[in-house]
């Protein structure tokens, strides 16, 4: 079993039980991307977006993912 297996479910359960207060910015971005990008590991993309744009809620919507390649 991979360490990544079940990651989405664990992150969602953590969100439902704790809220976002203890989440890192890239984890918030992962939660947002899960609904947009099914069946794809969005962890690396989440890190790149936060690194490139800064705070997760300041990322322009809609945005082009090619801007962070």
PQR file of N, CA, C, O and H, with PARSE charges and radii, in Angstrom:
ATOM      1  N   UNK A   1       0.843  -1.187   0.000 -0.4000 1.5000
ATOM      2  CA  UNK A   1       0.000   0.000   0.000 -0.0000 2.0000
ATOM      3  C   UNK A   1       0.884   1.244   0.000  0.5500 1.7000
ATOM      4  O   UNK A   1       1.781   1.371   0.833 -0.5500 1.4000
ATOM      5  N   UNK A   2       0.636   2.135  -0.909 -0.4000 1.5000
ATOM      6  CA  UNK A   2       1.382   3.379  -1.044 -0.0000 2.0000
ATOM      7  C   UNK A   2       0.978   4.371   0.052  0.5500 1.7000
ATOM      8  O   UNK A   2      -0.148   4.318   0.546 -0.5500 1.4000
ATOM      9  H   UNK A   2      -0.093   2.031  -1.585  0.4000 1.0000
ATOM     10  N   UNK A   3       1.888   5.273   0.435 -0.4000 1.5000
ATOM     11  CA  UNK A   3       1.554   6.309   1.423 -0.0000 2.0000
ATOM     12  C   UNK A   3       0.516   7.270   0.862  0.5500 1.7000
ATOM     13  O   UNK A   3      -0.164   7.969   1.614 -0.5500 1.4000
ATOM     14  H   UNK A   3       2.803   5.316   0.033  0.4000 1.0000
ATOM     15  N   UNK A   4       0.398   7.303  -0.461 -0.4000 1.5000
ATOM     16  CA  UNK A   4      -0.555   8.198  -1.106 -0.0000 2.0000
ATOM     17  C   UNK A   4      -1.961   7.610  -1.166  0.5500 1.7000
ATOM     18  O   UNK A   4      -2.942   8.337  -1.323 -0.5500 1.4000
ATOM     19  H   UNK A   4       0.951   6.736  -1.072  0.4000 1.0000
ATOM     20  N   UNK A   5      -2.046   6.302  -1.042 -0.4000 1.5000
ATOM     21  CA  UNK A   5      -3.343   5.642  -1.128 -0.0000 2.0000
ATOM     22  C   UNK A   5      -4.222   6.089   0.043  0.5500 1.7000
ATOM     23  O   UNK A   5      -3.825   5.982   1.204 -0.5500 1.4000
ATOM     24  H   UNK A   5      -1.248   5.712  -0.915  0.4000 1.0000
ATOM     25  N   UNK A   6      -5.395   6.579  -0.268 -0.4000 1.5000
ATOM     26  CA  UNK A   6      -6.315   7.045   0.755 -0.0000 2.0000
ATOM     27  C   UNK A   6      -6.075   8.476   1.210  0.5500 1.7000
ATOM     28  O   UNK A   6      -6.752   8.958   2.118 -0.5500 1.4000
ATOM     29  H   UNK A   6      -5.717   6.665  -1.211  0.4000 1.0000
ATOM     30  N   UNK A   7      -5.114   9.165   0.586 -0.4000 1.5000
ATOM     31  CA  UNK A   7      -4.767  10.530   0.998 -0.0000 2.0000
ATOM     32  C   UNK A   7      -5.960  11.479   0.885  0.5500 1.7000
ATOM     33  O   UNK A   7      -6.217  12.264   1.797 -0.5500 1.4000
ATOM     34  H   UNK A   7      -4.564   8.774  -0.152  0.4000 1.0000
ATOM     35  N   UNK A   8      -6.677  11.409  -0.217 -0.4000 1.5000
ATOM     36  CA  UNK A   8      -7.840  12.286  -0.398 -0.0000 2.0000
ATOM     37  C   UNK A   8      -8.872  12.067   0.702  0.5500 1.7000
ATOM     38  O   UNK A   8      -9.401  13.023   1.269 -0.5500 1.4000
ATOM     39  H   UNK A   8      -6.468  10.771  -0.958  0.4000 1.0000
ATOM     40  N   UNK A   9      -9.150  10.811   0.995 -0.4000 1.5000
ATOM     41  CA  UNK A   9     -10.140  10.489   2.028 -0.0000 2.0000
ATOM     42  C   UNK A   9      -9.678  10.984   3.396  0.5500 1.7000
ATOM     43  O   UNK A   9     -10.474  11.524   4.165 -0.5500 1.4000
ATOM     44  H   UNK A   9      -8.720  10.035   0.535  0.4000 1.0000
ATOM     45  N   UNK A  10      -8.379  10.798   3.702 -0.4000 1.5000
ATOM     46  CA  UNK A  10      -7.861  11.269   4.992 -0.0000 2.0000
ATOM     47  C   UNK A  10      -7.919  12.785   5.099  0.5500 1.7000
ATOM     48  O   UNK A  10      -8.282  13.322   6.146 -0.5500 1.4000
ATOM     49  H   UNK A  10      -7.733  10.360   3.077  0.4000 1.0000
ATOM     50  N   UNK A  11      -7.564  13.476   4.026 -0.4000 1.5000
ATOM     51  CA  UNK A  11      -7.585  14.943   4.038 -0.0000 2.0000
ATOM     52  C   UNK A  11      -9.020  15.450   4.168  0.5500 1.7000
ATOM     53  O   UNK A  11      -9.281  16.404   4.901 -0.5500 1.4000
ATOM     54  H   UNK A  11      -7.268  13.040   3.176  0.4000 1.0000
ATOM     55  N   UNK A  12      -9.940  14.818   3.462 -0.4000 1.5000
ATOM     56  CA  UNK A  12     -11.345  15.217   3.551 -0.0000 2.0000
ATOM     57  C   UNK A  12     -11.891  14.976   4.962  0.5500 1.7000
ATOM     58  O   UNK A  12     -12.587  15.830   5.511 -0.5500 1.4000
ATOM     59  H   UNK A  12      -9.728  14.043   2.866  0.4000 1.0000
ATOM     60  N   UNK A  13     -11.580  13.830   5.543 -0.4000 1.5000
ATOM     61  CA  UNK A  13     -12.033  13.523   6.901 -0.0000 2.0000
ATOM     62  C   UNK A  13     -11.448  14.520   7.907  0.5500 1.7000
ATOM     63  O   UNK A  13     -12.142  14.970   8.819 -0.5500 1.4000
ATOM     64  H   UNK A  13     -11.014  13.136   5.097  0.4000 1.0000
ATOM     65  N   UNK A  14     -10.185  14.854   7.734 -0.4000 1.5000
ATOM     66  CA  UNK A  14      -9.543  15.841   8.615 -0.0000 2.0000
ATOM     67  C   UNK A  14     -10.229  17.196   8.498  0.5500 1.7000
ATOM     68  O   UNK A  14     -10.460  17.868   9.503 -0.5500 1.4000
ATOM     69  H   UNK A  14      -9.622  14.489   6.993  0.4000 1.0000
ATOM     70  N   UNK A  15     -10.554  17.594   7.278 -0.4000 1.5000
ATOM     71  CA  UNK A  15     -11.263  18.848   7.058 -0.0000 2.0000
ATOM     72  C   UNK A  15     -12.628  18.828   7.741  0.5500 1.7000
ATOM     73  O   UNK A  15     -13.006  19.792   8.406 -0.5500 1.4000
ATOM     74  H   UNK A  15     -10.366  17.048   6.462  0.4000 1.0000
ATOM     75  N   UNK A  16     -13.363  17.738   7.578 -0.4000 1.5000
ATOM     76  CA  UNK A  16     -14.696  17.640   8.163 -0.0000 2.0000
ATOM     77  C   UNK A  16     -14.659  17.655   9.691  0.5500 1.7000
ATOM     78  O   UNK A  16     -15.578  18.166  10.330 -0.5500 1.4000
ATOM     79  H   UNK A  16     -13.056  16.954   7.037  0.4000 1.0000
ATOM     80  N   UNK A  17     -13.609  17.101  10.272 -0.4000 1.5000
ATOM     81  CA  UNK A  17     -13.549  17.045  11.735 -0.0000 2.0000
ATOM     82  C   UNK A  17     -12.868  18.263  12.362  0.5500 1.7000
ATOM     83  O   UNK A  17     -13.190  18.624  13.494 -0.5500 1.4000
ATOM     84  H   UNK A  17     -12.862  16.685   9.753  0.4000 1.0000
ATOM     85  N   UNK A  18     -11.929  18.907  11.649 -0.4000 1.5000
ATOM     86  CA  UNK A  18     -11.144  20.003  12.230 -0.0000 2.0000
ATOM     87  C   UNK A  18     -11.368  21.362  11.569  0.5500 1.7000
ATOM     88  O   UNK A  18     -11.066  22.395  12.166 -0.5500 1.4000
ATOM     89  H   UNK A  18     -11.668  18.613  10.729  0.4000 1.0000
ATOM     90  N   UNK A  19     -11.887  21.373  10.358 -0.4000 1.5000
ATOM     91  CA  UNK A  19     -11.936  22.630   9.608 -0.0000 2.0000
ATOM     92  C   UNK A  19     -10.582  22.924   8.996  0.5500 1.7000
ATOM     93  O   UNK A  19      -9.712  22.054   8.971 -0.5500 1.4000
ATOM     94  H   UNK A  19     -12.133  20.533   9.872  0.4000 1.0000
ATOM     95  N   UNK A  20     -10.393  24.134   8.505 -0.4000 1.5000
ATOM     96  CA  UNK A  20      -9.157  24.498   7.802 -0.0000 2.0000
ATOM     97  C   UNK A  20      -8.096  25.137   8.689  0.5500 1.7000
ATOM     98  O   UNK A  20      -6.995  25.420   8.216 -0.5500 1.4000
ATOM     99  H   UNK A  20     -11.100  24.840   8.525  0.4000 1.0000
ATOM    100  N   UNK A  21      -8.397  25.370   9.951 -0.4000 1.5000
ATOM    101  CA  UNK A  21      -7.486  26.115  10.818 -0.0000 2.0000
ATOM    102  C   UNK A  21      -6.073  25.549  10.883  0.5500 1.7000
ATOM    103  O   UNK A  21      -5.110  26.315  10.926 -0.5500 1.4000
ATOM    104  H   UNK A  21      -9.291  25.141  10.335  0.4000 1.0000
ATOM    105  N   UNK A  22      -5.930  24.240  10.891 -0.4000 1.5000
ATOM    106  CA  UNK A  22      -4.602  23.629  11.023 -0.0000 2.0000
ATOM    107  C   UNK A  22      -4.041  23.111   9.700  0.5500 1.7000
ATOM    108  O   UNK A  22      -3.051  22.379   9.694 -0.5500 1.4000
ATOM    109  H   UNK A  22      -6.712  23.618  10.856  0.4000 1.0000
ATOM    110  N   UNK A  23      -4.653  23.477   8.599 -0.4000 1.5000
ATOM    111  CA  UNK A  23      -4.181  23.039   7.290 -0.0000 2.0000
ATOM    112  C   UNK A  23      -3.083  23.966   6.779  0.5500 1.7000
ATOM    113  O   UNK A  23      -3.112  25.176   7.004 -0.5500 1.4000
ATOM    114  H   UNK A  23      -5.457  24.072   8.604  0.4000 1.0000
ATOM    115  N   UNK A  24      -2.124  23.376   6.092 -0.4000 1.5000
ATOM    116  CA  UNK A  24      -1.115  24.166   5.381 -0.0000 2.0000
ATOM    117  C   UNK A  24      -1.766  24.661   4.094  0.5500 1.7000
ATOM    118  O   UNK A  24      -2.749  24.086   3.627 -0.5500 1.4000
ATOM    119  H   UNK A  24      -2.100  22.393   5.909  0.4000 1.0000
ATOM    120  N   UNK A  25      -1.208  25.737   3.518 -0.4000 1.5000
ATOM    121  CA  UNK A  25      -1.810  26.324   2.315 -0.0000 2.0000
ATOM    122  C   UNK A  25      -1.926  25.318   1.180  0.5500 1.7000
ATOM    123  O   UNK A  25      -2.946  25.276   0.492 -0.5500 1.4000
ATOM    124  H   UNK A  25      -0.409  26.204   3.898  0.4000 1.0000
ATOM    125  N   UNK A  26      -0.897  24.511   0.977 -0.4000 1.5000
ATOM    126  CA  UNK A  26      -0.976  23.548  -0.131 -0.0000 2.0000
ATOM    127  C   UNK A  26      -2.049  22.489   0.118  0.5500 1.7000
ATOM    128  O   UNK A  26      -2.601  21.946  -0.839 -0.5500 1.4000
ATOM    129  H   UNK A  26      -0.068  24.545   1.536  0.4000 1.0000
ATOM    130  N   UNK A  27      -2.355  22.185   1.378 -0.4000 1.5000
ATOM    131  CA  UNK A  27      -3.405  21.219   1.677 -0.0000 2.0000
ATOM    132  C   UNK A  27      -4.789  21.794   1.358  0.5500 1.7000
ATOM    133  O   UNK A  27      -5.672  21.074   0.891 -0.5500 1.4000
ATOM    134  H   UNK A  27      -1.906  22.626   2.155  0.4000 1.0000
ATOM    135  N   UNK A  28      -4.972  23.088   1.612 -0.4000 1.5000
ATOM    136  CA  UNK A  28      -6.230  23.748   1.237 -0.0000 2.0000
ATOM    137  C   UNK A  28      -6.383  23.696  -0.279  0.5500 1.7000
ATOM    138  O   UNK A  28      -7.461  23.407  -0.797 -0.5500 1.4000
ATOM    139  H   UNK A  28      -4.255  23.673   1.992  0.4000 1.0000
ATOM    140  N   UNK A  29      -5.289  23.982  -0.983 -0.4000 1.5000
ATOM    141  CA  UNK A  29      -5.319  23.941  -2.443 -0.0000 2.0000
ATOM    142  C   UNK A  29      -5.641  22.532  -2.932  0.5500 1.7000
ATOM    143  O   UNK A  29      -6.400  22.368  -3.887 -0.5500 1.4000
ATOM    144  H   UNK A  29      -4.412  24.217  -0.562  0.4000 1.0000
ATOM    145  N   UNK A  30      -5.073  21.518  -2.288 -0.4000 1.5000
ATOM    146  CA  UNK A  30      -5.389  20.131  -2.665 -0.0000 2.0000
ATOM    147  C   UNK A  30      -6.881  19.866  -2.547  0.5500 1.7000
ATOM    148  O   UNK A  30      -7.481  19.285  -3.451 -0.5500 1.4000
ATOM    149  H   UNK A  30      -4.456  21.651  -1.512  0.4000 1.0000
ATOM    150  N   UNK A  31      -7.485  20.288  -1.440 -0.4000 1.5000
ATOM    151  CA  UNK A  31      -8.925  20.080  -1.260 -0.0000 2.0000
ATOM    152  C   UNK A  31      -9.718  20.736  -2.383  0.5500 1.7000
ATOM    153  O   UNK A  31     -10.684  20.158  -2.882 -0.5500 1.4000
ATOM    154  H   UNK A  31      -6.997  20.760  -0.705  0.4000 1.0000
ATOM    155  N   UNK A  32      -9.317  21.932  -2.779 -0.4000 1.5000
ATOM    156  CA  UNK A  32     -10.009  22.624  -3.865 -0.0000 2.0000
ATOM    157  C   UNK A  32      -9.826  21.903  -5.192  0.5500 1.7000
ATOM    158  O   UNK A  32     -10.774  21.774  -5.968 -0.5500 1.4000
ATOM    159  H   UNK A  32      -8.532  22.401  -2.373  0.4000 1.0000
ATOM    160  N   UNK A  33      -8.621  21.437  -5.453 -0.4000 1.5000
ATOM    161  CA  UNK A  33      -8.321  20.787  -6.732 -0.0000 2.0000
ATOM    162  C   UNK A  33      -8.934  19.395  -6.847  0.5500 1.7000
ATOM    163  O   UNK A  33      -9.205  18.937  -7.956 -0.5500 1.4000
ATOM    164  H   UNK A  33      -7.851  21.542  -4.823  0.4000 1.0000
ATOM    165  N   UNK A  34      -9.157  18.715  -5.725 -0.4000 1.5000
ATOM    166  CA  UNK A  34      -9.744  17.376  -5.769 -0.0000 2.0000
ATOM    167  C   UNK A  34     -11.057  17.362  -6.550  0.5500 1.7000
ATOM    168  O   UNK A  34     -11.351  16.401  -7.260 -0.5500 1.4000
ATOM    169  H   UNK A  34      -8.937  19.088  -4.823  0.4000 1.0000
ATOM    170  N   UNK A  35     -11.831  18.414  -6.417 -0.4000 1.5000
ATOM    171  CA  UNK A  35     -13.111  18.476  -7.107 -0.0000 2.0000
ATOM    172  C   UNK A  35     -12.964  18.803  -8.585  0.5500 1.7000
ATOM    173  O   UNK A  35     -13.867  18.532  -9.377 -0.5500 1.4000
ATOM    174  H   UNK A  35     -11.592  19.194  -5.840  0.4000 1.0000
ATOM    175  N   UNK A  36     -11.846  19.375  -8.952 -0.4000 1.5000
ATOM    176  CA  UNK A  36     -11.613  19.785 -10.343 -0.0000 2.0000
ATOM    177  C   UNK A  36     -10.795  18.769 -11.128  0.5500 1.7000
ATOM    178  O   UNK A  36     -10.952  18.650 -12.343 -0.5500 1.4000
ATOM    179  H   UNK A  36     -11.113  19.595  -8.309  0.4000 1.0000
ATOM    180  N   UNK A  37      -9.936  18.046 -10.450 -0.4000 1.5000
ATOM    181  CA  UNK A  37      -8.998  17.142 -11.111 -0.0000 2.0000
ATOM    182  C   UNK A  37      -9.112  15.753 -10.479  0.5500 1.7000
ATOM    183  O   UNK A  37      -8.296  15.388  -9.633 -0.5500 1.4000
ATOM    184  H   UNK A  37      -9.808  18.143  -9.463  0.4000 1.0000
ATOM    185  N   UNK A  38     -10.117  14.982 -10.884 -0.4000 1.5000
ATOM    186  CA  UNK A  38     -10.281  13.650 -10.295 -0.0000 2.0000
ATOM    187  C   UNK A  38      -9.189  12.681 -10.741  0.5500 1.7000
ATOM    188  O   UNK A  38      -8.684  12.760 -11.861 -0.5500 1.4000
ATOM    189  H   UNK A  38     -10.780  15.279 -11.571  0.4000 1.0000
ATOM    190  N   UNK A  39      -8.842  11.778  -9.850 -0.4000 1.5000
ATOM    191  CA  UNK A  39      -7.897  10.685 -10.156 -0.0000 2.0000
ATOM    192  C   UNK A  39      -6.545  11.166 -10.655  0.5500 1.7000
ATOM    193  O   UNK A  39      -5.971  10.583 -11.574 -0.5500 1.4000
ATOM    194  H   UNK A  39      -9.252  11.714  -8.940  0.4000 1.0000
ATOM    195  N   UNK A  40      -6.044  12.220 -10.055 -0.4000 1.5000
ATOM    196  CA  UNK A  40      -4.724  12.748 -10.395 -0.0000 2.0000
ATOM    197  C   UNK A  40      -4.100  13.235  -9.102  0.5500 1.7000
ATOM    198  O   UNK A  40      -4.778  13.852  -8.280 -0.5500 1.4000
ATOM    199  H   UNK A  40      -6.511  12.695  -9.308  0.4000 1.0000
ATOM    200  N   UNK A  41      -2.816  12.966  -8.911 -0.4000 1.5000
ATOM    201  CA  UNK A  41      -2.116  13.433  -7.712 -0.0000 2.0000
ATOM    202  C   UNK A  41      -1.882  14.934  -7.842  0.5500 1.7000
ATOM    203  O   UNK A  41      -1.036  15.374  -8.620 -0.5500 1.4000
ATOM    204  H   UNK A  41      -2.265  12.465  -9.579  0.4000 1.0000
ATOM    205  N   UNK A  42      -2.635  15.708  -7.080 -0.4000 1.5000
ATOM    206  CA  UNK A  42      -2.565  17.169  -7.188 -0.0000 2.0000
ATOM    207  C   UNK A  42      -1.621  17.786  -6.156  0.5500 1.7000
ATOM    208  O   UNK A  42      -1.556  19.010  -6.038 -0.5500 1.4000
ATOM    209  H   UNK A  42      -3.322  15.350  -6.448  0.4000 1.0000
ATOM    210  N   UNK A  43      -0.889  16.956  -5.406 -0.4000 1.5000
ATOM    211  CA  UNK A  43      -0.006  17.482  -4.366 -0.0000 2.0000
ATOM    212  C   UNK A  43       1.072  18.390  -4.947  0.5500 1.7000
ATOM    213  O   UNK A  43       1.251  19.518  -4.487 -0.5500 1.4000
ATOM    214  H   UNK A  43      -0.942  15.962  -5.502  0.4000 1.0000
ATOM    215  N   UNK A  44       1.783  17.907  -5.946 -0.4000 1.5000
ATOM    216  CA  UNK A  44       2.851  18.704  -6.546 -0.0000 2.0000
ATOM    217  C   UNK A  44       2.292  19.986  -7.162  0.5500 1.7000
ATOM    218  O   UNK A  44       2.868  21.061  -6.996 -0.5500 1.4000
ATOM    219  H   UNK A  44       1.639  16.991  -6.320  0.4000 1.0000
ATOM    220  N   UNK A  45       1.172  19.870  -7.870 -0.4000 1.5000
ATOM    221  CA  UNK A  45       0.530  21.035  -8.474 -0.0000 2.0000
ATOM    222  C   UNK A  45       0.126  22.037  -7.391  0.5500 1.7000
ATOM    223  O   UNK A  45       0.286  23.243  -7.575 -0.5500 1.4000
ATOM    224  H   UNK A  45       0.704  18.997  -8.005  0.4000 1.0000
ATOM    225  N   UNK A  46      -0.389  21.550  -6.277 -0.4000 1.5000
ATOM    226  CA  UNK A  46      -0.789  22.422  -5.171 -0.0000 2.0000
ATOM    227  C   UNK A  46       0.397  23.214  -4.647  0.5500 1.7000
ATOM    228  O   UNK A  46       0.300  24.421  -4.427 -0.5500 1.4000
ATOM    229  H   UNK A  46      -0.519  20.570  -6.128  0.4000 1.0000
ATOM    230  N   UNK A  47       1.517  22.530  -4.448 -0.4000 1.5000
ATOM    231  CA  UNK A  47       2.733  23.209  -3.986 -0.0000 2.0000
ATOM    232  C   UNK A  47       3.182  24.269  -4.988  0.5500 1.7000
ATOM    233  O   UNK A  47       3.528  25.387  -4.605 -0.5500 1.4000
ATOM    234  H   UNK A  47       1.596  21.549  -4.627  0.4000 1.0000
ATOM    235  N   UNK A  48       3.175  23.915  -6.272 -0.4000 1.5000
ATOM    236  CA  UNK A  48       3.632  24.857  -7.304 -0.0000 2.0000
ATOM    237  C   UNK A  48       2.740  26.080  -7.377  0.5500 1.7000
ATOM    238  O   UNK A  48       3.238  27.195  -7.533 -0.5500 1.4000
ATOM    239  H   UNK A  48       2.894  23.007  -6.583  0.4000 1.0000
ATOM    240  N   UNK A  49       1.433  25.897  -7.267 -0.4000 1.5000
ATOM    241  CA  UNK A  49       0.511  27.031  -7.320 -0.0000 2.0000
ATOM    242  C   UNK A  49       0.710  27.973  -6.141  0.5500 1.7000
ATOM    243  O   UNK A  49       0.757  29.191  -6.312 -0.5500 1.4000
ATOM    244  H   UNK A  49       1.029  24.991  -7.141  0.4000 1.0000
ATOM    245  N   UNK A  50       0.825  27.410  -4.954 -0.4000 1.5000
ATOM    246  CA  UNK A  50       1.022  28.243  -3.762 -0.0000 2.0000
ATOM    247  C   UNK A  50       2.377  28.928  -3.821  0.5500 1.7000
ATOM    248  O   UNK A  50       2.488  30.105  -3.478 -0.5500 1.4000
ATOM    249  H   UNK A  50       0.787  26.421  -4.815  0.4000 1.0000
ATOM    250  N   UNK A  51       3.415  28.206  -4.253 -0.4000 1.5000
ATOM    251  CA  UNK A  51       4.741  28.822  -4.377 -0.0000 2.0000
ATOM    252  C   UNK A  51       4.739  29.959  -5.392  0.5500 1.7000
ATOM    253  O   UNK A  51       5.374  30.992  -5.180 -0.5500 1.4000
ATOM    254  H   UNK A  51       3.324  27.250  -4.532  0.4000 1.0000
ATOM    255  N   UNK A  52       4.027  29.764  -6.484 -0.4000 1.5000
ATOM    256  CA  UNK A  52       4.021  30.756  -7.551 -0.0000 2.0000
ATOM    257  C   UNK A  52       3.150  31.971  -7.228  0.5500 1.7000
ATOM    258  O   UNK A  52       3.555  33.111  -7.456 -0.5500 1.4000
ATOM    259  H   UNK A  52       3.511  28.925  -6.656  0.4000 1.0000
ATOM    260  N   UNK A  53       1.955  31.720  -6.697 -0.4000 1.5000
ATOM    261  CA  UNK A  53       0.996  32.798  -6.487 -0.0000 2.0000
ATOM    262  C   UNK A  53       0.906  33.286  -5.051  0.5500 1.7000
ATOM    263  O   UNK A  53       0.325  34.342  -4.801 -0.5500 1.4000
ATOM    264  H   UNK A  53       1.626  30.794  -6.512  0.4000 1.0000
ATOM    265  N   UNK A  54       1.458  32.556  -4.113 -0.4000 1.5000
ATOM    266  CA  UNK A  54       1.342  32.951  -2.715 -0.0000 2.0000
ATOM    267  C   UNK A  54       0.095  32.368  -2.082  0.5500 1.7000
ATOM    268  O   UNK A  54      -0.343  31.271  -2.428 -0.5500 1.4000
ATOM    269  H   UNK A  54       1.930  31.698  -4.316  0.4000 1.0000
ATOM    270  N   UNK A  55      -0.468  33.115  -1.153 -0.4000 1.5000
ATOM    271  CA  UNK A  55      -1.604  32.629  -0.367 -0.0000 2.0000
ATOM    272  C   UNK A  55      -2.694  32.093  -1.275  0.5500 1.7000
ATOM    273  O   UNK A  55      -3.049  32.716  -2.276 -0.5500 1.4000
ATOM    274  H   UNK A  55      -0.112  34.006  -0.872  0.4000 1.0000
ATOM    275  N   UNK A  56      -3.216  30.945  -0.921 -0.4000 1.5000
ATOM    276  CA  UNK A  56      -4.142  30.190  -1.765 -0.0000 2.0000
ATOM    277  C   UNK A  56      -5.364  30.996  -2.200  0.5500 1.7000
ATOM    278  O   UNK A  56      -5.821  30.832  -3.331 -0.5500 1.4000
ATOM    279  H   UNK A  56      -2.928  30.439  -0.108  0.4000 1.0000
ATOM    280  N   UNK A  57      -5.899  31.845  -1.357 -0.4000 1.5000
ATOM    281  CA  UNK A  57      -7.110  32.572  -1.711 -0.0000 2.0000
ATOM    282  C   UNK A  57      -6.838  33.799  -2.573  0.5500 1.7000
ATOM    283  O   UNK A  57      -7.772  34.495  -2.970 -0.5500 1.4000
ATOM    284  H   UNK A  57      -5.528  31.978  -0.438  0.4000 1.0000
ATOM    285  N   UNK A  58      -5.585  34.065  -2.863 -0.4000 1.5000
ATOM    286  CA  UNK A  58      -5.244  35.172  -3.750 -0.0000 2.0000
ATOM    287  C   UNK A  58      -5.007  34.713  -5.179  0.5500 1.7000
ATOM    288  O   UNK A  58      -4.726  35.535  -6.053 -0.5500 1.4000
ATOM    289  H   UNK A  58      -4.827  33.499  -2.541  0.4000 1.0000
ATOM    290  N   UNK A  59      -5.115  33.417  -5.430 -0.4000 1.5000
ATOM    291  CA  UNK A  59      -4.907  32.885  -6.778 -0.0000 2.0000
ATOM    292  C   UNK A  59      -6.092  33.294  -7.646  0.5500 1.7000
ATOM    293  O   UNK A  59      -7.241  33.032  -7.289 -0.5500 1.4000
ATOM    294  H   UNK A  59      -5.342  32.750  -4.721  0.4000 1.0000
ATOM    295  N   UNK A  60      -5.820  33.938  -8.791 -0.4000 1.5000
ATOM    296  CA  UNK A  60      -6.916  34.394  -9.655 -0.0000 2.0000
ATOM    297  C   UNK A  60      -7.708  33.225 -10.239  0.5500 1.7000
ATOM    298  O   UNK A  60      -7.144  32.190 -10.592 -0.5500 1.4000
ATOM    299  H   UNK A  60      -4.887  34.151  -9.080  0.4000 1.0000
ATOM    300  N   UNK A  61      -9.002  33.407 -10.332 -0.4000 1.5000
ATOM    301  CA  UNK A  61      -9.885  32.387 -10.889 -0.0000 2.0000
ATOM    302  C   UNK A  61     -10.671  33.023 -12.018  0.5500 1.7000
ATOM    303  O   UNK A  61     -11.193  34.117 -11.800 -0.5500 1.4000
ATOM    304  H   UNK A  61      -9.461  34.249 -10.045  0.4000 1.0000
ATOM    305  N   UNK A  62     -10.805  32.455 -13.190 -0.4000 1.5000
ATOM    306  CA  UNK A  62     -10.072  31.253 -13.578 -0.0000 2.0000
ATOM    307  C   UNK A  62      -8.615  31.576 -13.890  0.5500 1.7000
ATOM    308  O   UNK A  62      -8.289  32.705 -14.255 -0.5500 1.4000
ATOM    309  H   UNK A  62     -10.381  31.567 -13.368  0.4000 1.0000
ATOM    310  N   UNK A  63      -7.777  30.625 -13.753 -0.4000 1.5000
ATOM    311  CA  UNK A  63      -6.359  30.819 -14.055 -0.0000 2.0000
ATOM    312  C   UNK A  63      -5.892  29.746 -15.021  0.5500 1.7000
ATOM    313  O   UNK A  63      -6.531  28.707 -15.185 -0.5500 1.4000
ATOM    314  H   UNK A  63      -8.041  29.707 -13.456  0.4000 1.0000
ATOM    315  N   UNK A  64      -4.779  30.018 -15.644 -0.4000 1.5000
ATOM    316  CA  UNK A  64      -4.227  29.045 -16.585 -0.0000 2.0000
ATOM    317  C   UNK A  64      -3.102  28.302 -15.888  0.5500 1.7000
ATOM    318  O   UNK A  64      -2.159  28.929 -15.404 -0.5500 1.4000
ATOM    319  H   UNK A  64      -4.260  30.862 -15.510  0.4000 1.0000
ATOM    320  N   UNK A  65      -3.180  26.977 -15.826 -0.4000 1.5000
ATOM    321  CA  UNK A  65      -2.141  26.197 -15.163 -0.0000 2.0000
ATOM    322  C   UNK A  65      -0.801  26.308 -15.878  0.5500 1.7000
ATOM    323  O   UNK A  65       0.242  26.066 -15.272 -0.5500 1.4000
ATOM    324  H   UNK A  65      -3.946  26.468 -16.219  0.4000 1.0000
ATOM    325  N   UNK A  66      -0.814  26.663 -17.139 -0.4000 1.5000
ATOM    326  CA  UNK A  66       0.447  26.800 -17.869 -0.0000 2.0000
ATOM    327  C   UNK A  66       1.296  27.927 -17.299  0.5500 1.7000
ATOM    328  O   UNK A  66       2.497  27.983 -17.562 -0.5500 1.4000
ATOM    329  H   UNK A  66      -1.662  26.859 -17.631  0.4000 1.0000
ATOM    330  N   UNK A  67       0.701  28.820 -16.528 -0.4000 1.5000
ATOM    331  CA  UNK A  67       1.424  29.934 -15.939 -0.0000 2.0000
ATOM    332  C   UNK A  67       2.445  29.473 -14.902  0.5500 1.7000
ATOM    333  O   UNK A  67       3.354  30.231 -14.564 -0.5500 1.4000
ATOM    334  H   UNK A  67      -0.275  28.774 -16.315  0.4000 1.0000
ATOM    335  N   UNK A  68       2.319  28.248 -14.388 -0.4000 1.5000
ATOM    336  CA  UNK A  68       3.247  27.771 -13.367 -0.0000 2.0000
ATOM    337  C   UNK A  68       4.153  26.655 -13.873  0.5500 1.7000
ATOM    338  O   UNK A  68       4.888  26.058 -13.085 -0.5500 1.4000
ATOM    339  H   UNK A  68       1.581  27.632 -14.663  0.4000 1.0000
ATOM    340  N   UNK A  69       4.116  26.367 -15.146 -0.4000 1.5000
ATOM    341  CA  UNK A  69       5.002  25.325 -15.692 -0.0000 2.0000
ATOM    342  C   UNK A  69       6.422  25.830 -15.805  0.5500 1.7000
ATOM    343  O   UNK A  69       7.306  25.094 -16.244 -0.5500 1.4000
ATOM    344  H   UNK A  69       3.520  26.851 -15.786  0.4000 1.0000
TER
END
